[in-house]
């Protein structure tokens, strides 16, 4: 009679570097009743010697030797030899909690389930991060109750799951004999066929991501294997009573896995369309309804580009060739370059047309000179890619920019990604202040959860970011034409639906500072009136928020408004400040209730038409009045402090005098306030006597 509880099945191929700690973590499990089947897949390093050494010390370890035929064949062989009531498939370069087998067995036995899975951690370059799904369901659960998310409850890996051996053999489940994606059909088919599934919300495995011999590190030309795996899975789905109930989850899962493989630019995205799931009438109808969705699956099926790059062009002949050349040599070849000639008067259009004749990825659009906003909207309207990037015609990309941005977005699963840049001052005499220059550098690095406080720290430049086109088109985000800072408006709209961002600390974009740039001109006295456009940008964004039911979360945008208002007022004189606040109230603040503005005193005073008090608050002005006359005034700014006596400025830059004036100011203010209080008391007493009389 067989009393073995668990069969541990492990393919081993050239794992000598990691094998000892892996074997130790299994040998030392708290549940001891298991057999350990190691299949040596023709290793050419010291792996077999290590296995032999361990087998001589522990009789539970059994070695099966075979010629190299990769992991799927090894797992199938191990399953055919397994005698345990339950079985688990582990990898030879990972590490396992000593409680892995005990906790999985206890949970699956108690629930009498066919499958039990757990969370895991990813170990990469010494850093460990936990991986878990957002799946919410009863524990255990019946798969038929979760068909709309059945392939999202766990990742398609076999090594974090314990199976009933009888269940696997009953349904003749086997790993596809292919070099990659062989566990997708196995894992997902088991989810469809299981009568009950349970899980443990605890990370019990450390998955080593940077093993150079692991399958996931070699993703070249494996997209066809992904389609083969999902084709096999679809054959199982097609046999179920209502296969269409699986379509949404199947579609989402396939797209997610394809996205992962697109992180390698060498993968060929063109695949044959003769897979049975693509020819299934019901699924074809479902796909047709999804055709407008701009995602990876549709890009592959309909031969769309992965990335659309929008390039507005106006009189850029001096730098345009360098910009276009940098886009055409991208390591991610599957892109389209949308160049919008904005009524250029130089040879820009001729350059664009010559390039378009040489490379079909370049598409040229013409318009009368209308500014970058309309040009970018033209690019948006014609973009067919999955993701969106921007490039200014006088700048250029590093060769790996598109691929680095794409991979970061997919692997970190964020709403957008932003990278660092190189700044080239083309005209040294037009040097910007250090604050302006530093603004363009990446200031938020790594994975970041966005909230009402840090959204205002996101730079509003377009060219260092990658966005999801499907999101943009769903909410109809665009650029307001005719205003400065139209890029601010686009970023603010996108931030309204963004919860996460990844800051890629690599200098992938080359930003050229020119004397005739828009931002350079914006600070000149002749064009300072354009600062008022920020008010129109606020109103434009709020209308977009209201249109898309995104106006409930208000504080994050109020923080941006407050920050931008402070910036704008710093550029204007007193009369300009007063007028700016008046327009702000009339065009923007009426969208908000007074309770929304409680945390923002400047905006609250402005909404109450108390513009002078708002400006006093902004400039940190303090006054001492005597019978309605301002006797002393202290006005403090970021750079200096000014003192006034009866309106006469008595400011001095010398620190000793400044300190003395500061002291005398408070001394005199206190004395006068005391006298004022005394007079008020006398007047009150006189009033009281008169009233009594």
Secondary structure as the mmCIF struct_conf table of DSSP 4:
data_model
#
loop_
_struct_conf.conf_type_id
_struct_conf.id
_struct_conf.beg_label_comp_id
_struct_conf.beg_label_asym_id
_struct_conf.beg_label_seq_id
_struct_conf.end_label_comp_id
_struct_conf.end_label_asym_id
_struct_conf.end_label_seq_id
STRN STRN1 UNK A 6 UNK A 12
BEND BEND1 UNK A 13 UNK A 14
HELX_RH_AL_P HELX_RH_AL_P1 UNK A 16 UNK A 27
TURN_TY1_P TURN_TY1_P1 UNK A 28 UNK A 28
BEND BEND2 UNK A 30 UNK A 30
STRN STRN2 UNK A 34 UNK A 41
BEND BEND3 UNK A 42 UNK A 42
BEND BEND4 UNK A 45 UNK A 46
HELX_RH_AL_P HELX_RH_AL_P2 UNK A 47 UNK A 57
TURN_TY1_P TURN_TY1_P2 UNK A 59 UNK A 60
STRN STRN3 UNK A 61 UNK A 66
HELX_RH_AL_P HELX_RH_AL_P3 UNK A 70 UNK A 81
BEND BEND5 UNK A 84 UNK A 85
STRN STRN4 UNK A 86 UNK A 91
TURN_TY1_P TURN_TY1_P3 UNK A 92 UNK A 93
STRN STRN5 UNK A 95 UNK A 96
TURN_TY1_P TURN_TY1_P4 UNK A 98 UNK A 99
HELX_RH_AL_P HELX_RH_AL_P4 UNK A 100 UNK A 111
TURN_TY1_P TURN_TY1_P5 UNK A 112 UNK A 112
BEND BEND6 UNK A 114 UNK A 114
STRN STRN6 UNK A 115 UNK A 124
TURN_TY1_P TURN_TY1_P6 UNK A 125 UNK A 126
STRN STRN7 UNK A 127 UNK A 131
BEND BEND7 UNK A 139 UNK A 140
STRN STRN8 UNK A 141 UNK A 141
HELX_RH_3T_P HELX_RH_3T_P1 UNK A 143 UNK A 152
BEND BEND8 UNK A 153 UNK A 154
BEND BEND9 UNK A 156 UNK A 156
BEND BEND10 UNK A 158 UNK A 158
TURN_TY1_P TURN_TY1_P7 UNK A 159 UNK A 160
STRN STRN9 UNK A 161 UNK A 164
HELX_RH_AL_P HELX_RH_AL_P5 UNK A 165 UNK A 170
TURN_TY1_P TURN_TY1_P8 UNK A 171 UNK A 172
BEND BEND11 UNK A 177 UNK A 181
HELX_RH_AL_P HELX_RH_AL_P6 UNK A 182 UNK A 193
BEND BEND12 UNK A 195 UNK A 195
STRN STRN10 UNK A 197 UNK A 208
TURN_TY1_P TURN_TY1_P9 UNK A 209 UNK A 210
TURN_TY1_P TURN_TY1_P10 UNK A 212 UNK A 213
BEND BEND13 UNK A 214 UNK A 214
HELX_RH_3T_P HELX_RH_3T_P2 UNK A 215 UNK A 217
TURN_TY1_P TURN_TY1_P11 UNK A 220 UNK A 221
HELX_RH_AL_P HELX_RH_AL_P7 UNK A 223 UNK A 237
TURN_TY1_P TURN_TY1_P12 UNK A 238 UNK A 239
BEND BEND14 UNK A 240 UNK A 240
TURN_TY1_P TURN_TY1_P13 UNK A 241 UNK A 242
HELX_RH_3T_P HELX_RH_3T_P3 UNK A 243 UNK A 246
HELX_RH_AL_P HELX_RH_AL_P8 UNK A 247 UNK A 261
TURN_TY1_P TURN_TY1_P14 UNK A 262 UNK A 263
BEND BEND15 UNK A 264 UNK A 264
TURN_TY1_P TURN_TY1_P15 UNK A 265 UNK A 266
BEND BEND16 UNK A 267 UNK A 267
BEND BEND17 UNK A 273 UNK A 273
HELX_RH_AL_P HELX_RH_AL_P9 UNK A 276 UNK A 279
HELX_RH_AL_P HELX_RH_AL_P10 UNK A 281 UNK A 289
TURN_TY1_P TURN_TY1_P16 UNK A 290 UNK A 292
BEND BEND18 UNK A 295 UNK A 295
HELX_RH_AL_P HELX_RH_AL_P11 UNK A 296 UNK A 301
TURN_TY1_P TURN_TY1_P17 UNK A 302 UNK A 303
BEND BEND19 UNK A 306 UNK A 306
STRN STRN11 UNK A 307 UNK A 313
BEND BEND20 UNK A 314 UNK A 315
TURN_TY1_P TURN_TY1_P18 UNK A 317 UNK A 319
HELX_RH_AL_P HELX_RH_AL_P12 UNK A 320 UNK A 328
TURN_TY1_P TURN_TY1_P19 UNK A 329 UNK A 329
BEND BEND21 UNK A 331 UNK A 331
STRN STRN12 UNK A 335 UNK A 342
BEND BEND22 UNK A 343 UNK A 343
BEND BEND23 UNK A 345 UNK A 347
HELX_RH_AL_P HELX_RH_AL_P13 UNK A 348 UNK A 358
TURN_TY1_P TURN_TY1_P20 UNK A 360 UNK A 361
STRN STRN13 UNK A 362 UNK A 367
BEND BEND24 UNK A 369 UNK A 369
HELX_RH_AL_P HELX_RH_AL_P14 UNK A 372 UNK A 382
BEND BEND25 UNK A 385 UNK A 386
STRN STRN14 UNK A 387 UNK A 390
TURN_TY1_P TURN_TY1_P21 UNK A 393 UNK A 394
STRN STRN15 UNK A 396 UNK A 397
TURN_TY1_P TURN_TY1_P22 UNK A 399 UNK A 400
HELX_RH_AL_P HELX_RH_AL_P15 UNK A 401 UNK A 412
TURN_TY1_P TURN_TY1_P23 UNK A 413 UNK A 413
BEND BEND26 UNK A 415 UNK A 415
STRN STRN16 UNK A 416 UNK A 425
BEND BEND27 UNK A 426 UNK A 426
HELX_RH_3T_P HELX_RH_3T_P4 UNK A 428 UNK A 430
HELX_LH_PP_P HELX_LH_PP_P1 UNK A 431 UNK A 433
HELX_RH_AL_P HELX_RH_AL_P16 UNK A 434 UNK A 439
TURN_TY1_P TURN_TY1_P24 UNK A 440 UNK A 440
BEND BEND28 UNK A 441 UNK A 441
BEND BEND29 UNK A 444 UNK A 444
STRN STRN17 UNK A 446 UNK A 449
TURN_TY1_P TURN_TY1_P25 UNK A 452 UNK A 454
HELX_RH_3T_P HELX_RH_3T_P5 UNK A 455 UNK A 457
BEND BEND30 UNK A 458 UNK A 458
BEND BEND31 UNK A 462 UNK A 462
TURN_TY1_P TURN_TY1_P26 UNK A 463 UNK A 464
STRN STRN18 UNK A 465 UNK A 468
HELX_RH_AL_P HELX_RH_AL_P17 UNK A 469 UNK A 475
TURN_TY1_P TURN_TY1_P27 UNK A 476 UNK A 476
TURN_TY1_P TURN_TY1_P28 UNK A 481 UNK A 482
BEND BEND32 UNK A 483 UNK A 484
HELX_RH_AL_P HELX_RH_AL_P18 UNK A 486 UNK A 495
TURN_TY1_P TURN_TY1_P29 UNK A 496 UNK A 497
STRN STRN19 UNK A 500 UNK A 513
TURN_TY1_P TURN_TY1_P30 UNK A 515 UNK A 516
BEND BEND33 UNK A 517 UNK A 517
HELX_RH_AL_P HELX_RH_AL_P19 UNK A 518 UNK A 522
TURN_TY1_P TURN_TY1_P31 UNK A 523 UNK A 523
BEND BEND34 UNK A 524 UNK A 524
HELX_RH_3T_P HELX_RH_3T_P6 UNK A 525 UNK A 532
HELX_RH_AL_P HELX_RH_AL_P20 UNK A 533 UNK A 547
TURN_TY1_P TURN_TY1_P32 UNK A 548 UNK A 549
BEND BEND35 UNK A 552 UNK A 552
HELX_RH_AL_P HELX_RH_AL_P21 UNK A 555 UNK A 571
BEND BEND36 UNK A 572 UNK A 572
HELX_RH_AL_P HELX_RH_AL_P22 UNK A 574 UNK A 587
TURN_TY1_P TURN_TY1_P33 UNK A 588 UNK A 588
HELX_RH_3T_P HELX_RH_3T_P7 UNK A 589 UNK A 591
BEND BEND37 UNK A 592 UNK A 592
HELX_RH_3T_P HELX_RH_3T_P8 UNK A 594 UNK A 597
TURN_TY1_P TURN_TY1_P34 UNK A 598 UNK A 599
HELX_RH_AL_P HELX_RH_AL_P23 UNK A 601 UNK A 607
TURN_TY1_P TURN_TY1_P35 UNK A 608 UNK A 609
HELX_RH_AL_P HELX_RH_AL_P24 UNK A 611 UNK A 619
TURN_TY1_P TURN_TY1_P36 UNK A 620 UNK A 620
STRN STRN20 UNK A 621 UNK A 626
TURN_TY1_P TURN_TY1_P37 UNK A 627 UNK A 628
STRN STRN21 UNK A 629 UNK A 636
BEND BEND38 UNK A 638 UNK A 639
STRN STRN22 UNK A 641 UNK A 645
TURN_TY1_P TURN_TY1_P38 UNK A 646 UNK A 647
STRN STRN23 UNK A 648 UNK A 649
HELX_RH_AL_P HELX_RH_AL_P25 UNK A 655 UNK A 692
#
